[in-house]
């Protein structure tokens, strides 16, 4: 972040400075909302939460070196620390981000701001885009850490930018109408990337049409000299061209897309290779990410990079070098004993689960070290926020597991049980499908049954808690646990 005095923080947030003579106290470190992340010169924004109040940790942040604290109530701080009292900490954080971005843009040379939204793929796309822009712009790129995509995470991302930042990538999520518009008012993107409209939040939006309305707030917020980057393969996204005054650049596998992927093939680990085409030029891409669905994410990143004037050859080379960057999203982890764990338990919706299952089958196409076929395991938990459609959507996933010929299905948690029911109804007899009430029971079931060469997909919404299951499976061999080397009784 650029350095700010306590007086400037108070003016930006509309807050009251205490003590009054602390105007010149400077914050030249990061802006943090977790006192444990405070360092000398940090600006700590104390946010009230469901379980804890950040103001209770203001003194700890100051003790760690925070020079300015923003809080909704008075707190005792060490001498020399400035306190800015505000009515709403989250709103103050957003106003602070807007102020910093305004200053960076004051002379017309601020960073290129790219907003990304969509029902799935946002985090992977921002990771790819950060890598590619870092190459083609030859300078620092700021992108969210993890999945910072809400009214707290997006401002924190903006506040990491400084005078050297060439591009600022902001991931934008939504839980309802108006949320993305609010984030756009803070970050004011030059480029808006629309990935896909899916059923990720059907329970909150009510319909795909309402989801499309909410996601389209990004392109509506773009300036006339901005750029809307739209997925030509998604009809609801393509229709957003009529909702923006910005120039439109499309991407996809459709023949009419401006930035295209042709001749897509998968290797034995479900990594895509394709020919990237744009404006008469072409170059080969070999992704290091797993799953055919990653082609869409790569094309979105390519379209933004190409819009900056980068060549197709350079963009293709950068995409081919990009490594997976965010844990819990098709993160492939190889155990020393030959078991492959695919940790994809950060987020889940019907579309992303189907994509992950297809990638699982593709990853097992390559024979194991002993030349034998690799067994596939789908360990699936609940997809949250699906509303009234939840039972039916989980049922369909179970049937999809059977239709894709996944070898073994383990369903974890009561909320996901319709996946098990759907698989049984589709013809998964015997012990090909199993149900575990919780993560501990799932681990007890899996550990004696896994064998070298198995590929285990762990997929659920973050709130379902299967991330712990994936992490413990990865750690098992380090703790001395080894899978059986003979056929288990349920094989």
Protein Blocks (a to p, Z undefined) as FASTA:
>chain_A
ZZddfklmmmmnopacddfklmmpccfbdcdfbfklpcehiacdddddfkbcfklmmmmm
mmnopabdcdfbdcdddehiacdddfblklmmmmmmmmmmmmmmmnopaccddddedjeh
klmmmmmmmmmmmmmnopaddddehjafbfklmmmmmmmpcfklmbdcdddddfbehklm
mmmmmnopabdcdfbdcfklmmmnopaklmmmmmmmmmmmpcfklccdddfklmklmmmm
mmccbdcddedjbfkbmbdcehiacdfkopacddddeehiacddddfbecjklmmmmmmm
mmmmmmnopafklmmmmmmmpccfbghiapacddfkopacddffkbccfklmmmmmmmmm
mmmmpccfkopacdddddddddehkljmlmmmmmmmmmmmmmnopabdcdedjklmmmmm
mmmmnopghjlbccdfbfklmmmmmmmmpcghiacdddddfklopmmmmmmmmmmmmnop
acdfbdcfkZZ
